[in-house]
Each structure stands twice: as structure tokens, then as C-alpha cells.
Amino acid sequence: MTIDDVPARIDVPRLMTAVLWDAVFLACKTSQSPASRTARQWIACDRARYIFDFRVICEVLDIDPGCLRVRVSAGGCITARHIHVAARRMHIGPGPDESEVAA
């Protein structure tokens, strides 16, 4: 499936933002759950063949996949703010309150 195959009624960037945030959230957990392991593997994969590959999502959202990988693998905290900043640049919906962004 490519981005051209997705029905117009689906807000692809918003869905990509949700997929990315969920994966980053799971990957940053220290647990060894299957979901956390799968998220870390997905983030480590450099494939860009499918619409929901990590690299494709990062490119669509204008996020450097290498920098995000380094932060996740180093145990760096990725906050909702980082993902919402990308979402706001894409104008795909409201981000956190300004009070949350300043924090």
C-alpha cells in the first residue's frame, strides 16, 4: 500500500503521528514486553517501502529519523511535545496546551 492508495477520508498525517507516538512511547519503556521489543525493532528498521514504515512516517512528518532513533536507543525521553510540534507544522490538529509546550 502506498500513500496514493489510502482513501481521501483518512487523515494520513494524523494517523502517522499517532502511530509514531505510540511506538516511541512503547520503545522508551524499559520493559521487555513483546510490544516494547516490536516498537524498538520497528524504529531501528530503515526500510522505506510501505506507508507506515518508520522512515516514511518521519519523512512525512518532517522528523529526522536518525536523530529520533538515537534519542530512543539512548533512553532519551521523547515527550508528546516533540510529536505535537511536528503535528502542528503539518497543521493536522491541535497540539498540547501552550502551558504544556512551555514545560
C-alpha positions as CSV (number, residue, x, y, z in Angstrom):
1,M,0.0,0.0,0.0
2,T,1.3,3.5,-0.9
3,I,0.0,6.8,0.2
4,D,-1.8,7.2,-3.1
5,D,-3.9,4.0,-2.2
6,V,-5.3,5.5,1.0
7,P,-8.9,6.7,0.8
8,A,-9.2,10.5,0.9
9,R,-11.4,10.4,4.0
10,I,-8.5,9.1,6.2
11,D,-6.3,11.9,7.7
12,V,-3.0,10.1,7.0
13,P,-0.6,12.6,8.7
14,R,-2.7,12.5,11.9
15,L,-2.7,8.7,11.8
16,M,1.1,8.6,11.2
17,T,1.6,10.9,14.2
18,A,-0.4,8.6,16.4
19,V,1.5,5.5,15.2
20,L,4.8,7.2,15.7
21,W,3.9,8.5,19.2
22,D,2.7,5.0,20.3
23,A,5.8,3.3,19.0
24,V,8.1,5.9,20.7
25,F,6.2,5.6,23.9
26,L,6.5,1.8,23.9
27,A,10.1,1.9,22.9
28,C,11.1,4.3,25.7
29,K,9.7,1.9,28.3
30,T,12.3,-0.2,30.0
31,S,10.1,-3.3,29.9
32,Q,10.9,-6.2,27.7
33,S,7.3,-6.8,26.7
34,P,6.6,-8.0,23.2
35,A,5.1,-4.6,22.3
36,S,8.1,-2.7,23.5
37,R,10.5,-5.0,21.7
38,T,8.4,-4.7,18.5
39,A,8.4,-0.9,18.7
40,R,12.2,-0.8,19.1
41,Q,12.6,-3.1,16.1
42,W,10.3,-1.0,14.0
43,I,12.2,2.2,14.9
44,A,15.5,0.5,14.1
45,C,14.4,-0.6,10.7
46,D,15.5,1.7,7.9
47,R,13.1,0.3,5.3
48,A,11.0,2.9,3.4
49,R,8.8,0.6,1.2
50,Y,5.5,0.9,3.0
51,I,3.4,3.8,4.1
52,F,3.7,3.0,7.8
53,D,7.4,2.2,7.9
54,F,9.2,4.3,10.5
55,R,11.4,6.2,8.0
56,V,8.4,7.1,5.8
57,I,6.4,8.4,8.7
58,C,9.3,10.5,9.9
59,E,9.8,11.9,6.4
60,V,6.2,12.8,6.0
61,L,6.2,14.5,9.5
62,D,9.5,16.2,8.8
63,I,11.3,14.5,11.6
64,D,14.9,13.3,11.3
65,P,14.6,9.5,11.7
66,G,18.3,9.2,12.7
67,C,18.0,11.7,15.5
68,L,14.8,10.2,16.8
69,R,16.5,6.7,16.7
70,V,19.5,8.0,18.6
71,R,17.3,9.5,21.3
72,V,15.1,6.4,21.7
73,S,18.1,4.0,21.7
74,A,20.0,6.1,24.2
75,G,17.0,6.0,26.6
76,G,16.3,9.7,25.9
77,C,12.9,10.9,26.9
78,I,10.7,11.8,23.9
79,T,7.7,13.8,25.1
80,A,4.4,14.4,23.5
81,R,5.6,17.9,22.8
82,H,8.1,16.6,20.2
83,I,5.5,14.7,18.3
84,H,2.9,17.6,18.6
85,V,5.4,20.1,17.3
86,A,5.6,18.0,14.1
87,A,1.8,17.7,14.0
88,R,1.4,21.5,14.3
89,R,3.9,22.1,11.5
90,M,1.7,19.8,9.3
91,H,-1.5,21.6,10.5
92,I,-3.1,18.3,11.3
93,G,-4.8,19.2,14.5
94,P,-4.4,20.7,17.9
95,G,-1.3,20.1,19.9
96,P,-0.9,20.3,23.6
97,D,-1.9,23.4,25.5
98,E,0.6,26.2,25.4
99,S,1.2,25.6,29.1
100,E,2.3,22.0,28.3
101,V,4.6,23.2,25.5
102,A,6.4,25.7,27.8
103,A,7.1,22.9,30.3
